[in-house]
């Protein structure tokens, strides 16, 4: 249960930070604005937090891992690489760290580790097959 709480907390912090920052990124747009992408991340992370907290399922754990790891990968890639505009995505290169970005990255890393640990644990509700 502790790992589920840790994963849910990390995802909840990620959701809050992205929802809070979204309006400030609406001006950075191609076909889609960076603010909209932040809102999408916030919604996906909030859903993952609720699901991982209340449901015991490998599918839910995998979803939580994908959301957390995907968000962490995005923040790291766009911090270290200037990819420019990619199709409908705006140029999201941001080479500096600020408090909310650090909080988001740390919460995503914590959620990633917790969700990966949840997936690595044996499922106690199913009999082992040998």
C-alpha positions, 0 to 999 in steps of 0.5 A: 500500500505504501508504494501505491500512496507514494506513486499516487502522491507523485502523480498528484503533485505532477498533475497540480504543477502542470495544471497550475503552469498551463495558462502561462504556456498558452502563448507557445503554440503550433497547432496545439499550445504547450498550455494544452499539453500541460493540461493533458499531462495534468489530466492523465496524471490525476487519473493515474493517481486516482487509479493507482491509489484505488485499484490493484491492477497491473494495467493501472500500474503500467498506466501510472508508470507510462504517465510518470516516465513519459512526463519525466522523459519530456521534461528532460528531453526539452531541457537538454535538446532543442527539437524545434517544432515537431508537427503539431507540437510547439517548440518547448525547449526550456534550458533552465530549471525553476522551482515548479519544473524541479518539483514536477521532475522530482515528483515524476521521478518518484512516481516512476520508481514507485510504479516500477516497483509496484509492477515488479512485485509479485501479484499476491491475488493470483496463484503462481504458475510453474 
